[in-house]
């Protein structure tokens, strides 16, 4: 029986219900995180939960749990579901209140839900790379908040699916921002580049780890927006996310990146990232 965590209690998934006037359901008024699990251990849980806390502060949702308390609850959720390799999805909404666009004036208790899902590492994509398309970024201007408002992301991902591609690379005025569910990087020579962490992208936890690993290994990173032309002309392109890790991009809009092969810098970053996972969670399958 799969168990979920709802408002601090562990209950069977079938019993988990949300009120029709929950503001997450009616307005997308909430925040979420997805945490990777390897060998039954969360990877970079502290960083994910700190970002969750930051998102909650930005939209004024008061989370009553400390990071330590959330960590303990999520570890117990993993154990109850005997999860080895997969993810934890968790979200907080503002809570249940009569429908009104403005925030409730009365005290409302946030709704907290978390569950686990088995999900293997995307080994084929990691080895062979993926295809992408470019689409206009139609989202709002607070993409730094990991909110439940994902319709723009969903529409972009659907365009990729319809084009038989893995991801859509979004752009504003011909400047690349990020993927529909990932951060985007280019490589030229020994330097890598990705959009700066501002309100137009989500500062991915995997993104942060890559930058840290580059700093520790003498790899130059420039956090600065680049154009679609830069993307097409790059020596290598890759994407990063919690579930995709460091995934090579071998074509953009049906045009191969260089020779359509996985580049050496991308391979190096993949190896460094796997070493980081092993250091925190133990040996993983390759």
C-alpha atoms as an extended CHARMM CRD file, in Angstrom:
* protein
*
       286  EXT
         1         1  UNK       CA              0.0000000000        0.0000000000        0.0000000000  PROA      1               0.0000000000
         2         2  UNK       CA              1.4560000000        3.3420000000       -1.0510000000  PROA      2               0.0000000000
         3         3  UNK       CA              1.5110000000        5.9710000000        1.6420000000  PROA      3               0.0000000000
         4         4  UNK       CA              1.3700000000        9.7280000000        1.2180000000  PROA      4               0.0000000000
         5         5  UNK       CA              2.1440000000       12.5200000000        3.6250000000  PROA      5               0.0000000000
         6         6  UNK       CA             -0.7670000000       14.9030000000        4.0440000000  PROA      6               0.0000000000
         7         7  UNK       CA             -0.7660000000       17.7350000000        6.5340000000  PROA      7               0.0000000000
         8         8  UNK       CA              1.8210000000       15.9480000000        8.6540000000  PROA      8               0.0000000000
         9         9  UNK       CA              0.0980000000       12.5490000000        8.7250000000  PROA      9               0.0000000000
        10        10  UNK       CA              0.8910000000        9.3700000000        6.7880000000  PROA      10              0.0000000000
        11        11  UNK       CA             -2.1980000000        7.9470000000        5.1170000000  PROA      11              0.0000000000
        12        12  UNK       CA             -2.9350000000        5.5090000000        2.2580000000  PROA      12              0.0000000000
        13        13  UNK       CA             -2.8750000000        7.2670000000       -1.1080000000  PROA      13              0.0000000000
        14        14  UNK       CA             -6.5010000000        6.2960000000       -1.7580000000  PROA      14              0.0000000000
        15        15  UNK       CA             -7.5790000000        8.2950000000        1.2910000000  PROA      15              0.0000000000
        16        16  UNK       CA             -5.8010000000       11.5170000000        0.2920000000  PROA      16              0.0000000000
        17        17  UNK       CA             -8.4070000000       14.1240000000       -0.6830000000  PROA      17              0.0000000000
        18        18  UNK       CA             -8.2180000000       17.8510000000       -1.3640000000  PROA      18              0.0000000000
        19        19  UNK       CA            -11.0970000000       20.2800000000       -0.8120000000  PROA      19              0.0000000000
        20        20  UNK       CA            -12.5610000000       21.7640000000       -4.0080000000  PROA      20              0.0000000000
        21        21  UNK       CA            -11.9320000000       25.2520000000       -2.5960000000  PROA      21              0.0000000000
        22        22  UNK       CA             -8.2630000000       24.6190000000       -1.9420000000  PROA      22              0.0000000000
        23        23  UNK       CA             -6.4910000000       27.5900000000       -3.4920000000  PROA      23              0.0000000000
        24        24  UNK       CA             -3.8910000000       25.3460000000       -5.0890000000  PROA      24              0.0000000000
        25        25  UNK       CA             -6.6760000000       23.6050000000       -7.0260000000  PROA      25              0.0000000000
        26        26  UNK       CA             -8.5120000000       26.7940000000       -8.0130000000  PROA      26              0.0000000000
        27        27  UNK       CA             -5.6950000000       29.3080000000       -8.4820000000  PROA      27              0.0000000000
        28        28  UNK       CA             -2.4180000000       27.3860000000       -8.5590000000  PROA      28              0.0000000000
        29        29  UNK       CA             -1.7690000000       29.3420000000       -5.3630000000  PROA      29              0.0000000000
        30        30  UNK       CA              1.0750000000       27.2800000000       -3.9880000000  PROA      30              0.0000000000
        31        31  UNK       CA              4.6440000000       26.0630000000       -4.3370000000  PROA      31              0.0000000000
        32        32  UNK       CA              6.3400000000       22.7130000000       -4.8770000000  PROA      32              0.0000000000
        33        33  UNK       CA              9.6150000000       20.8200000000       -4.9910000000  PROA      33              0.0000000000
        34        34  UNK       CA             10.8270000000       17.5820000000       -6.5590000000  PROA      34              0.0000000000
        35        35  UNK       CA             13.6820000000       15.8390000000       -4.7700000000  PROA      35              0.0000000000
        36        36  UNK       CA             15.7070000000       12.9910000000       -6.3020000000  PROA      36              0.0000000000
        37        37  UNK       CA             16.1560000000        9.7900000000       -4.3060000000  PROA      37              0.0000000000
        38        38  UNK       CA             19.0900000000        7.4260000000       -4.8700000000  PROA      38              0.0000000000
        39        39  UNK       CA             19.5910000000        4.3010000000       -2.7500000000  PROA      39              0.0000000000
        40        40  UNK       CA             16.7130000000        5.3960000000       -0.5500000000  PROA      40              0.0000000000
        41        41  UNK       CA             18.4450000000        8.7050000000        0.2530000000  PROA      41              0.0000000000
        42        42  UNK       CA             17.4850000000       12.1990000000       -0.8040000000  PROA      42              0.0000000000
        43        43  UNK       CA             20.0300000000       14.0680000000       -2.9230000000  PROA      43              0.0000000000
        44        44  UNK       CA             20.5650000000       17.7380000000       -2.0210000000  PROA      44              0.0000000000
        45        45  UNK       CA             17.4960000000       17.7620000000        0.2270000000  PROA      45              0.0000000000
        46        46  UNK       CA             18.7190000000       20.7660000000        2.2060000000  PROA      46              0.0000000000
        47        47  UNK       CA             19.0750000000       22.8780000000       -0.9320000000  PROA      47              0.0000000000
        48        48  UNK       CA             15.6260000000       21.8570000000       -2.1990000000  PROA      48              0.0000000000
        49        49  UNK       CA             13.9730000000       22.6380000000        1.1110000000  PROA      49              0.0000000000
        50        50  UNK       CA             15.7650000000       25.9740000000        1.3900000000  PROA      50              0.0000000000
        51        51  UNK       CA             14.4240000000       26.8820000000       -2.0610000000  PROA      51              0.0000000000
        52        52  UNK       CA             10.9510000000       25.7690000000       -0.9550000000  PROA      52              0.0000000000
        53        53  UNK       CA             11.2390000000       28.0880000000        2.0310000000  PROA      53              0.0000000000
        54        54  UNK       CA             12.3860000000       30.9510000000       -0.1890000000  PROA      54              0.0000000000
        55        55  UNK       CA              9.4420000000       30.4120000000       -2.5690000000  PROA      55              0.0000000000
        56        56  UNK       CA              7.0200000000       30.3710000000        0.3680000000  PROA      56              0.0000000000
        57        57  UNK       CA              8.3490000000       33.7040000000        1.6040000000  PROA      57              0.0000000000
        58        58  UNK       CA              8.0580000000       35.2730000000       -1.8480000000  PROA      58              0.0000000000
        59        59  UNK       CA              4.3330000000       34.5340000000       -2.0690000000  PROA      59              0.0000000000
        60        60  UNK       CA              3.5170000000       34.8160000000        1.6300000000  PROA      60              0.0000000000
        61        61  UNK       CA              2.7050000000       31.2100000000        2.5500000000  PROA      61              0.0000000000
        62        62  UNK       CA              3.6940000000       30.4400000000        6.1290000000  PROA      62              0.0000000000
        63        63  UNK       CA              5.2070000000       26.9470000000        6.3920000000  PROA      63              0.0000000000
        64        64  UNK       CA              5.0170000000       25.7690000000        9.9920000000  PROA      64              0.0000000000
        65        65  UNK       CA              7.6620000000       23.0410000000        9.5570000000  PROA      65              0.0000000000
        66        66  UNK       CA             11.3820000000       23.6370000000        9.9280000000  PROA      66              0.0000000000
        67        67  UNK       CA             13.7620000000       22.2220000000        7.3160000000  PROA      67              0.0000000000
        68        68  UNK       CA             14.8640000000       19.6410000000        9.8810000000  PROA      68              0.0000000000
        69        69  UNK       CA             11.2710000000       18.5860000000       10.5650000000  PROA      69              0.0000000000
        70        70  UNK       CA             10.4820000000       18.3240000000        6.8460000000  PROA      70              0.0000000000
        71        71  UNK       CA             13.6070000000       16.2640000000        6.2780000000  PROA      71              0.0000000000
        72        72  UNK       CA             12.5920000000       13.7910000000        8.9830000000  PROA      72              0.0000000000
        73        73  UNK       CA              9.0580000000       13.4850000000        7.5970000000  PROA      73              0.0000000000
        74        74  UNK       CA             10.3080000000       12.9220000000        4.0360000000  PROA      74              0.0000000000
        75        75  UNK       CA             12.8300000000       10.3210000000        5.1640000000  PROA      75              0.0000000000
        76        76  UNK       CA             10.0080000000        8.4740000000        6.8960000000  PROA      76              0.0000000000
        77        77  UNK       CA              7.8850000000        8.7160000000        3.7410000000  PROA      77              0.0000000000
        78        78  UNK       CA             10.7030000000        7.1220000000        1.7350000000  PROA      78              0.0000000000
        79        79  UNK       CA             10.9780000000        4.2970000000        4.2520000000  PROA      79              0.0000000000
        80        80  UNK       CA              7.2280000000        3.6620000000        4.3720000000  PROA      80              0.0000000000
        81        81  UNK       CA              7.1600000000        3.2970000000        0.5790000000  PROA      81              0.0000000000
        82        82  UNK       CA             10.4460000000        1.3370000000        0.3670000000  PROA      82              0.0000000000
        83        83  UNK       CA             11.6390000000        3.7370000000       -2.3120000000  PROA      83              0.0000000000
        84        84  UNK       CA             15.1310000000        3.0970000000       -3.6370000000  PROA      84              0.0000000000
        85        85  UNK       CA             15.4430000000        5.1170000000       -6.8660000000  PROA      85              0.0000000000
        86        86  UNK       CA             12.8910000000        7.7790000000       -7.6850000000  PROA      86              0.0000000000
        87        87  UNK       CA             11.5340000000       11.1200000000       -6.5620000000  PROA      87              0.0000000000
        88        88  UNK       CA              9.6090000000       12.8220000000       -3.8200000000  PROA      88              0.0000000000
        89        89  UNK       CA              7.0190000000       15.3470000000       -4.9670000000  PROA      89              0.0000000000
        90        90  UNK       CA              5.8700000000       17.8050000000       -2.3210000000  PROA      90              0.0000000000
        91        91  UNK       CA              3.7230000000       20.9240000000       -2.3600000000  PROA      91              0.0000000000
        92        92  UNK       CA              2.2090000000       23.5400000000       -0.0980000000  PROA      92              0.0000000000
        93        93  UNK       CA             -0.8580000000       25.5130000000       -1.1020000000  PROA      93              0.0000000000
        94        94  UNK       CA             -2.2050000000       28.5750000000        0.6700000000  PROA      94              0.0000000000
        95        95  UNK       CA             -5.0460000000       26.3880000000        1.9640000000  PROA      95              0.0000000000
        96        96  UNK       CA             -8.8310000000       26.1540000000        1.8060000000  PROA      96              0.0000000000
        97        97  UNK       CA            -10.8440000000       29.3720000000        1.5900000000  PROA      97              0.0000000000
        98        98  UNK       CA            -14.0010000000       30.6340000000       -0.1690000000  PROA      98              0.0000000000
        99        99  UNK       CA            -13.0610000000       31.5220000000       -3.7430000000  PROA      99              0.0000000000
       100       100  UNK       CA            -11.6790000000       35.0420000000       -4.0230000000  PROA      100             0.0000000000
       101       101  UNK       CA             -8.7070000000       36.1860000000       -6.0800000000  PROA      101             0.0000000000
       102       102  UNK       CA             -7.1130000000       38.1270000000       -3.2310000000  PROA      102             0.0000000000
       103       103  UNK       CA             -5.4310000000       36.3510000000       -0.3240000000  PROA      103             0.0000000000
       104       104  UNK       CA             -7.8150000000       35.2170000000        2.4340000000  PROA      104             0.0000000000
       105       105  UNK       CA             -8.2690000000       37.8010000000        5.1900000000  PROA      105             0.0000000000
       106       106  UNK       CA             -8.9260000000       35.1200000000        7.8060000000  PROA      106             0.0000000000
       107       107  UNK       CA             -6.2800000000       32.7280000000        9.0960000000  PROA      107             0.0000000000
       108       108  UNK       CA             -5.9120000000       29.7790000000        6.7110000000  PROA      108             0.0000000000
       109       109  UNK       CA             -3.8010000000       26.6730000000        7.2870000000  PROA      109             0.0000000000
       110       110  UNK       CA             -1.6560000000       25.7140000000        4.2710000000  PROA      110             0.0000000000
       111       111  UNK       CA             -2.3100000000       22.3170000000        2.7040000000  PROA      111             0.0000000000
       112       112  UNK       CA              0.7980000000       20.1130000000        2.6710000000  PROA      112             0.0000000000
       113       113  UNK       CA              1.0590000000       17.0200000000        0.4700000000  PROA      113             0.0000000000
       114       114  UNK       CA              4.0180000000       14.7850000000       -0.3900000000  PROA      114             0.0000000000
       115       115  UNK       CA              4.3230000000       11.4400000000       -2.1550000000  PROA      115             0.0000000000
       116       116  UNK       CA              6.9770000000        9.2060000000       -3.6920000000  PROA      116             0.0000000000
       117       117  UNK       CA              7.3440000000        7.8250000000       -7.1970000000  PROA      117             0.0000000000
       118       118  UNK       CA              9.7150000000        5.2200000000       -8.5890000000  PROA      118             0.0000000000
       119       119  UNK       CA             11.8240000000        6.7140000000      -11.3800000000  PROA      119             0.0000000000
       120       120  UNK       CA             14.9860000000        5.2210000000      -12.8380000000  PROA      120             0.0000000000
       121       121  UNK       CA             17.9070000000        7.2910000000      -14.0470000000  PROA      121             0.0000000000
       122       122  UNK       CA             17.5160000000        8.2630000000      -17.7510000000  PROA      122             0.0000000000
       123       123  UNK       CA             20.5500000000        6.2600000000      -18.8170000000  PROA      123             0.0000000000
       124       124  UNK       CA             19.8180000000        6.2060000000      -22.5620000000  PROA      124             0.0000000000
       125       125  UNK       CA             19.3730000000        9.9890000000      -22.6800000000  PROA      125             0.0000000000
       126       126  UNK       CA             22.5060000000       10.5080000000      -20.6140000000  PROA      126             0.0000000000
       127       127  UNK       CA             24.5610000000        8.3980000000      -22.9880000000  PROA      127             0.0000000000
       128       128  UNK       CA             23.1110000000        9.3710000000      -26.3530000000  PROA      128             0.0000000000
       129       129  UNK       CA             21.6150000000       12.8080000000      -25.8390000000  PROA      129             0.0000000000
       130       130  UNK       CA             18.2230000000       14.2690000000      -26.7310000000  PROA      130             0.0000000000
       131       131  UNK       CA             16.6130000000       16.4260000000      -29.3950000000  PROA      131             0.0000000000
       132       132  UNK       CA             15.0390000000       19.8120000000      -28.6990000000  PROA      132             0.0000000000
       133       133  UNK       CA             13.0920000000       22.6400000000      -30.3070000000  PROA      133             0.0000000000
       134       134  UNK       CA             12.9600000000       26.3500000000      -29.5320000000  PROA      134             0.0000000000
       135       135  UNK       CA              9.7290000000       28.0670000000      -28.4850000000  PROA      135             0.0000000000
       136       136  UNK       CA              8.8400000000       31.5600000000      -27.3580000000  PROA      136             0.0000000000
       137       137  UNK       CA              8.8270000000       31.9530000000      -23.5750000000  PROA      137             0.0000000000
       138       138  UNK       CA              5.2550000000       33.0660000000      -22.8020000000  PROA      138             0.0000000000
       139       139  UNK       CA              5.4560000000       32.6310000000      -19.0320000000  PROA      139             0.0000000000
       140       140  UNK       CA              5.1240000000       35.3010000000      -16.3570000000  PROA      140             0.0000000000
       141       141  UNK       CA              8.1110000000       37.2800000000      -15.0610000000  PROA      141             0.0000000000
       142       142  UNK       CA              8.5750000000       35.5120000000      -11.6980000000  PROA      142             0.0000000000
       143       143  UNK       CA              9.9580000000       32.2080000000      -12.8600000000  PROA      143             0.0000000000
       144       144  UNK       CA             12.3150000000       32.2540000000       -9.8540000000  PROA      144             0.0000000000
       145       145  UNK       CA              9.3430000000       31.1710000000       -7.7150000000  PROA      145             0.0000000000
       146       146  UNK       CA              8.7270000000       27.4200000000       -7.9640000000  PROA      146             0.0000000000
       147       147  UNK       CA              4.9880000000       27.8830000000       -8.0520000000  PROA      147             0.0000000000
       148       148  UNK       CA              2.1710000000       25.5970000000       -9.1310000000  PROA      148             0.0000000000
       149       149  UNK       CA              1.4190000000       27.9350000000      -12.0620000000  PROA      149             0.0000000000
       150       150  UNK       CA              2.9390000000       25.7560000000      -14.7810000000  PROA      150             0.0000000000
       151       151  UNK       CA              0.5770000000       26.1750000000      -17.7380000000  PROA      151             0.0000000000
       152       152  UNK       CA              3.2120000000       27.9680000000      -19.8310000000  PROA      152             0.0000000000
       153       153  UNK       CA              5.7090000000       25.2050000000      -19.0750000000  PROA      153             0.0000000000
       154       154  UNK       CA              3.1320000000       22.5340000000      -19.8830000000  PROA      154             0.0000000000
       155       155  UNK       CA              2.3190000000       24.1340000000      -23.2520000000  PROA      155             0.0000000000
       156       156  UNK       CA              6.0180000000       24.3780000000      -24.1090000000  PROA      156             0.0000000000
       157       157  UNK       CA              6.6090000000       20.7340000000      -23.1670000000  PROA      157             0.0000000000
       158       158  UNK       CA              3.6350000000       19.6930000000      -25.2900000000  PROA      158             0.0000000000
       159       159  UNK       CA              5.1480000000       21.4310000000      -28.3220000000  PROA      159             0.0000000000
       160       160  UNK       CA              8.2990000000       19.3780000000      -27.7900000000  PROA      160             0.0000000000
       161       161  UNK       CA              6.2560000000       16.2000000000      -27.5070000000  PROA      161             0.0000000000
       162       162  UNK       CA              4.3770000000       16.9710000000      -30.7130000000  PROA      162             0.0000000000
       163       163  UNK       CA              7.7250000000       17.5510000000      -32.4650000000  PROA      163             0.0000000000
       164       164  UNK       CA              8.9890000000       14.1840000000      -31.1710000000  PROA      164             0.0000000000
       165       165  UNK       CA             11.5540000000       15.9860000000      -29.0280000000  PROA      165             0.0000000000
       166       166  UNK       CA             12.5500000000       15.6870000000      -25.3890000000  PROA      166             0.0000000000
       167       167  UNK       CA             12.5020000000       19.3570000000      -24.4550000000  PROA      167             0.0000000000
       168       168  UNK       CA             11.5580000000       22.8490000000      -25.5690000000  PROA      168             0.0000000000
       169       169  UNK       CA             14.1940000000       25.5530000000      -25.1830000000  PROA      169             0.0000000000
       170       170  UNK       CA             12.4270000000       28.8130000000      -24.3800000000  PROA      170             0.0000000000
       171       171  UNK       CA             13.4980000000       32.3060000000      -25.4370000000  PROA      171             0.0000000000
       172       172  UNK       CA             12.4760000000       35.9130000000      -24.7800000000  PROA      172             0.0000000000
       173       173  UNK       CA             13.3250000000       38.3440000000      -27.5920000000  PROA      173             0.0000000000
       174       174  UNK       CA             15.7480000000       35.7630000000      -29.0330000000  PROA      174             0.0000000000
       175       175  UNK       CA             17.5630000000       35.3920000000      -25.6980000000  PROA      175             0.0000000000
       176       176  UNK       CA             17.4750000000       31.8200000000      -24.3500000000  PROA      176             0.0000000000
       177       177  UNK       CA             16.0210000000       31.5360000000      -20.8420000000  PROA      177             0.0000000000
       178       178  UNK       CA             15.5600000000       27.8570000000      -19.9260000000  PROA      178             0.0000000000
       179       179  UNK       CA             13.7830000000       24.6630000000      -20.8950000000  PROA      179             0.0000000000
       180       180  UNK       CA             10.1860000000       23.8690000000      -20.0250000000  PROA      180             0.0000000000
       181       181  UNK       CA             11.4500000000       21.8070000000      -17.0740000000  PROA      181             0.0000000000
       182       182  UNK       CA             15.2090000000       22.2810000000      -17.1560000000  PROA      182             0.0000000000
       183       183  UNK       CA             18.0870000000       24.7450000000      -17.2720000000  PROA      183             0.0000000000
       184       184  UNK       CA             19.9780000000       25.1330000000      -20.5710000000  PROA      184             0.0000000000
       185       185  UNK       CA             23.7590000000       25.3540000000      -21.0030000000  PROA      185             0.0000000000
       186       186  UNK       CA             26.1600000000       25.8950000000      -23.8870000000  PROA      186             0.0000000000
       187       187  UNK       CA             29.8370000000       24.9960000000      -24.1190000000  PROA      187             0.0000000000
       188       188  UNK       CA             32.4750000000       26.7850000000      -26.1730000000  PROA      188             0.0000000000
       189       189  UNK       CA             36.0060000000       25.5100000000      -25.8090000000  PROA      189             0.0000000000
       190       190  UNK       CA             36.6800000000       25.1340000000      -22.0800000000  PROA      190             0.0000000000
       191       191  UNK       CA             33.9630000000       27.5750000000      -20.9710000000  PROA      191             0.0000000000
       192       192  UNK       CA             30.3260000000       26.8430000000      -20.1790000000  PROA      192             0.0000000000
       193       193  UNK       CA             27.5310000000       29.3860000000      -20.0740000000  PROA      193             0.0000000000
       194       194  UNK       CA             23.9810000000       29.5050000000      -18.7110000000  PROA      194             0.0000000000
       195       195  UNK       CA             21.3860000000       32.1990000000      -18.0670000000  PROA      195             0.0000000000
       196       196  UNK       CA             21.9410000000       34.1950000000      -14.9010000000  PROA      196             0.0000000000
       197       197  UNK       CA             19.7420000000       33.3350000000      -11.9130000000  PROA      197             0.0000000000
       198       198  UNK       CA             17.1570000000       36.1240000000      -12.0180000000  PROA      198             0.0000000000
       199       199  UNK       CA             13.3620000000       36.3400000000      -12.2170000000  PROA      199             0.0000000000
       200       200  UNK       CA             13.2550000000       34.8390000000      -15.7190000000  PROA      200             0.0000000000
       201       201  UNK       CA             14.5060000000       31.3760000000      -14.7710000000  PROA      201             0.0000000000
       202       202  UNK       CA             14.2780000000       28.9230000000      -11.9110000000  PROA      202             0.0000000000
       203       203  UNK       CA             17.6420000000       28.5810000000      -10.1860000000  PROA      203             0.0000000000
       204       204  UNK       CA             17.7590000000       24.7980000000      -10.4900000000  PROA      204             0.0000000000
       205       205  UNK       CA             19.3030000000       22.7710000000       -7.6880000000  PROA      205             0.0000000000
       206       206  UNK       CA             21.1840000000       20.6930000000      -10.2710000000  PROA      206             0.0000000000
       207       207  UNK       CA             22.2340000000       23.9810000000      -11.8860000000  PROA      207             0.0000000000
       208       208  UNK       CA             23.6660000000       25.1200000000       -8.5550000000  PROA      208             0.0000000000
       209       209  UNK       CA             25.5340000000       21.8400000000       -8.0930000000  PROA      209             0.0000000000
       210       210  UNK       CA             27.0450000000       22.0360000000      -11.5800000000  PROA      210             0.0000000000
       211       211  UNK       CA             28.3330000000       25.5540000000      -10.9120000000  PROA      211             0.0000000000
       212       212  UNK       CA             29.7900000000       24.3690000000       -7.6030000000  PROA      212             0.0000000000
       213       213  UNK       CA             31.4990000000       21.4050000000       -9.2550000000  PROA      213             0.0000000000
       214       214  UNK       CA             32.9190000000       23.6310000000      -11.9960000000  PROA      214             0.0000000000
       215       215  UNK       CA             34.3740000000       25.9540000000       -9.3900000000  PROA      215             0.0000000000
       216       216  UNK       CA             35.9850000000       23.0380000000       -7.5770000000  PROA      216             0.0000000000
       217       217  UNK       CA             37.4910000000       21.6690000000      -10.7990000000  PROA      217             0.0000000000
       218       218  UNK       CA             38.7530000000       24.7950000000      -12.5170000000  PROA      218             0.0000000000
       219       219  UNK       CA             36.0400000000       24.9630000000      -15.1780000000  PROA      219             0.0000000000
       220       220  UNK       CA             35.0180000000       28.4810000000      -16.2100000000  PROA      220             0.0000000000
       221       221  UNK       CA             31.3130000000       29.2680000000      -15.9220000000  PROA      221             0.0000000000
       222       222  UNK       CA             29.6710000000       32.4350000000      -17.2110000000  PROA      222             0.0000000000
       223       223  UNK       CA             26.1750000000       33.1710000000      -15.8910000000  PROA      223             0.0000000000
       224       224  UNK       CA             24.8890000000       35.3330000000      -18.6980000000  PROA      224             0.0000000000
       225       225  UNK       CA             22.0680000000       35.0850000000      -21.2130000000  PROA      225             0.0000000000
       226       226  UNK       CA             22.9400000000       33.8940000000      -24.7140000000  PROA      226             0.0000000000
       227       227  UNK       CA             21.0950000000       34.0920000000      -28.0160000000  PROA      227             0.0000000000
       228       228  UNK       CA             19.5000000000       31.4090000000      -30.1590000000  PROA      228             0.0000000000
       229       229  UNK       CA             22.3510000000       31.9720000000      -32.6110000000  PROA      229             0.0000000000
       230       230  UNK       CA             24.8340000000       31.2620000000      -29.8070000000  PROA      230             0.0000000000
       231       231  UNK       CA             22.8730000000       28.1150000000      -29.0200000000  PROA      231             0.0000000000
       232       232  UNK       CA             23.0100000000       26.8560000000      -32.6040000000  PROA      232             0.0000000000
       233       233  UNK       CA             26.7200000000       27.6900000000      -32.9700000000  PROA      233             0.0000000000
       234       234  UNK       CA             27.8550000000       26.2140000000      -29.6240000000  PROA      234             0.0000000000
       235       235  UNK       CA             30.4040000000       23.4130000000      -29.4180000000  PROA      235             0.0000000000
       236       236  UNK       CA             28.1460000000       21.5320000000      -27.0030000000  PROA      236             0.0000000000
       237       237  UNK       CA             24.6920000000       22.0130000000      -25.4920000000  PROA      237             0.0000000000
       238       238  UNK       CA             23.1870000000       20.2690000000      -22.4970000000  PROA      238             0.0000000000
       239       239  UNK       CA             20.3070000000       20.5910000000      -20.0840000000  PROA      239             0.0000000000
       240       240  UNK       CA             20.0890000000       19.9550000000      -16.3680000000  PROA      240             0.0000000000
       241       241  UNK       CA             17.3380000000       19.1580000000      -13.8950000000  PROA      241             0.0000000000
       242       242  UNK       CA             16.6040000000       17.0220000000      -10.8600000000  PROA      242             0.0000000000
       243       243  UNK       CA             15.3040000000       14.1110000000      -12.9180000000  PROA      243             0.0000000000
       244       244  UNK       CA             17.4080000000       14.6000000000      -16.0690000000  PROA      244             0.0000000000
       245       245  UNK       CA             20.7390000000       15.1930000000      -14.2730000000  PROA      245             0.0000000000
       246       246  UNK       CA             23.2240000000       16.3970000000      -16.9490000000  PROA      246             0.0000000000
       247       247  UNK       CA             21.6350000000       15.4540000000      -20.2770000000  PROA      247             0.0000000000
       248       248  UNK       CA             23.3860000000       16.1730000000      -23.6000000000  PROA      248             0.0000000000
       249       249  UNK       CA             21.4450000000       17.9750000000      -26.3180000000  PROA      249             0.0000000000
       250       250  UNK       CA             22.4560000000       16.6700000000      -29.7380000000  PROA      250             0.0000000000
       251       251  UNK       CA             20.0540000000       18.6290000000      -31.9440000000  PROA      251             0.0000000000
       252       252  UNK       CA             18.0930000000       21.8810000000      -31.8780000000  PROA      252             0.0000000000
       253       253  UNK       CA             15.2360000000       22.3830000000      -34.3580000000  PROA      253             0.0000000000
       254       254  UNK       CA             16.4310000000       19.3200000000      -36.2970000000  PROA      254             0.0000000000
       255       255  UNK       CA             19.9140000000       20.8550000000      -36.6600000000  PROA      255             0.0000000000
       256       256  UNK       CA             22.6950000000       18.7240000000      -35.1130000000  PROA      256             0.0000000000
       257       257  UNK       CA             24.8250000000       20.3330000000      -32.4180000000  PROA      257             0.0000000000
       258       258  UNK       CA             28.2230000000       20.1250000000      -34.1210000000  PROA      258             0.0000000000
       259       259  UNK       CA             28.2470000000       16.5010000000      -35.3200000000  PROA      259             0.0000000000
       260       260  UNK       CA             25.2750000000       15.4680000000      -33.1960000000  PROA      260             0.0000000000
       261       261  UNK       CA             27.5150000000       13.6840000000      -30.7240000000  PROA      261             0.0000000000
       262       262  UNK       CA             27.8640000000       14.0320000000      -26.9650000000  PROA      262             0.0000000000
       263       263  UNK       CA             30.7150000000       16.4360000000      -26.2140000000  PROA      263             0.0000000000
       264       264  UNK       CA             33.6930000000       15.8650000000      -23.9430000000  PROA      264             0.0000000000
       265       265  UNK       CA             32.8800000000       18.7050000000      -21.5300000000  PROA      265             0.0000000000
       266       266  UNK       CA             29.3610000000       17.3620000000      -21.0840000000  PROA      266             0.0000000000
       267       267  UNK       CA             30.7810000000       13.9000000000      -20.3490000000  PROA      267             0.0000000000
       268       268  UNK       CA             33.1720000000       15.3960000000      -17.8070000000  PROA      268             0.0000000000
       269       269  UNK       CA             30.3460000000       17.2080000000      -16.0340000000  PROA      269             0.0000000000
       270       270  UNK       CA             28.2640000000       14.0340000000      -16.0540000000  PROA      270             0.0000000000
       271       271  UNK       CA             31.0840000000       12.1680000000      -14.3170000000  PROA      271             0.0000000000
       272       272  UNK       CA             31.5680000000       14.9080000000      -11.7420000000  PROA      272             0.0000000000
       273       273  UNK       CA             27.8340000000       14.9440000000      -11.0500000000  PROA      273             0.0000000000
       274       274  UNK       CA             27.6980000000       11.1780000000      -10.5660000000  PROA      274             0.0000000000
       275       275  UNK       CA             30.6170000000       11.4350000000       -8.1550000000  PROA      275             0.0000000000
       276       276  UNK       CA             28.6490000000       14.0250000000       -6.1840000000  PROA      276             0.0000000000
       277       277  UNK       CA             25.6350000000       11.7050000000       -6.0180000000  PROA      277             0.0000000000
       278       278  UNK       CA             27.7900000000        8.7920000000       -4.8530000000  PROA      278             0.0000000000
       279       279  UNK       CA             29.4200000000       10.9910000000       -2.2130000000  PROA      279             0.0000000000
       280       280  UNK       CA             26.0370000000       11.8740000000       -0.7140000000  PROA      280             0.0000000000
       281       281  UNK       CA             23.9050000000        8.8070000000       -1.4260000000  PROA      281             0.0000000000
       282       282  UNK       CA             26.2730000000        5.9060000000       -2.0870000000  PROA      282             0.0000000000
       283       283  UNK       CA             26.9230000000        3.8550000000       -5.2200000000  PROA      283             0.0000000000
       284       284  UNK       CA             24.3250000000        4.1480000000       -7.9720000000  PROA      284             0.0000000000
       285       285  UNK       CA             23.5720000000        2.0620000000      -11.0300000000  PROA      285             0.0000000000
       286       286  UNK       CA             25.1240000000        3.1720000000      -14.2990000000  PROA      286             0.0000000000
